[in-house]
Amino acid sequence: MNVALIIAGGSGHRMNQDIPKQFINIYDRPVIVYTLEAFQKHEEIDAIEVVCLDGWHDVLRAYANQFNITKLRWITSGGATGQESIRNGVEYLRNDCADDDIIIVHDGIRPLVDVSVLSDVIAVCRQKGNAVTAMPYNEQIFKIRDEDSTCEYIPRETLRRVATPQAYRYGKLRWAYEKAFTEKIGIYGSAYTNTMMVDLGETLYFAKGSDRNIKLTTKDDLELFKAYLKLEENTWLK
Ligand SMILES: C[C@](O)(CO)[C@H](O)COP(=O)(O)O
């Protein structure tokens, strides 16, 4: 079974809005619905779990009914941090998932994930045991010496930008979160499943990423999202 684990537990304070960013309406539907639709229409996705902000579970269920997201099977609560939210989502599946099921972890605020990205992350995970979507860098990356200066750079050919979706076998994911939280490894700061896995000594495998798969963090990102939607609409009309 291939299960999408969508993380939508954030309160979105970086966007300075009353509504959490995953629930902001863009044209005719909220951001989270665009994300859910991408998984709903992918034929290899069997079921969807959403880790959702408390107080928004009923709203989410109502949207799922309205927009026919029939694969949505579980809604559970987030935690105090992103890592706690993902861990909650993983634990919540313990009676429903087998160790070799594939869990596709995805940020609810990346609504432009497309079919080919999802297909590749599932295929690489099936073959290698895990997969993280990745893209090359096209800027030069300098390390800061202090806030005003630098004298060291990292050759960009040696770097990849890793995003979600990321796919892991359920058994490995459960083992990793249990170990990480018990031994306090890879769970602080900006840690995510990918960095935690590496901190636990695991090797990760790259799958095809997409520059279009933006994370909606700031208000500018919302404008970019709208522009992409308009572009798609115009392309379909032609
Ligand atoms: C994939 C990710 O960039 C971590 O590698 C993730 O999107 C981070 O999410 P955050 O909420 O900005 O920490």
The ligand as a Tripos MOL2 file, in Angstrom:
@<TRIPOS>MOLECULE
LIG
   13    12     1     0     0
SMALL
NO_CHARGES

@<TRIPOS>ATOM
      1 C1         11.6500   19.2960    2.6990 C.3       1 LIG1
      2 C2         11.9690   20.3640    3.6600 C.3       1 LIG1
      3 O1         12.5150   21.4640    3.0000 O.3       1 LIG1
      4 C3         12.9850   19.8190    4.6020 C.3       1 LIG1
      5 O2         14.0610   19.3250    3.8490 O.3       1 LIG1
      6 C4         10.7100   20.7920    4.3270 C.3       1 LIG1
      7 O3          9.8570   21.3350    3.3530 O.3       1 LIG1
      8 C5         10.9290   21.7680    5.4520 C.3       1 LIG1
      9 O4          9.7250   22.2320    6.0020 O.3       1 LIG1
     10 P1          9.7450   23.4390    7.0610 P.3       1 LIG1
     11 O5          8.3620   23.4990    7.5750 O.co2     1 LIG1
     12 O6         10.1330   24.6850    6.3200 O.co2     1 LIG1
     13 O7         10.7480   23.0690    8.0920 O.co2     1 LIG1
@<TRIPOS>BOND
     1     1     2 1
     2     2     3 1
     3     2     4 1
     4     2     6 1
     5     4     5 1
     6     6     7 1
     7     6     8 1
     8     8     9 1
     9     9    10 1
    10    10    11 2
    11    10    12 1
    12    10    13 1
@<TRIPOS>SUBSTRUCTURE
     1 LIG1         1 GROUP 0 **** ****
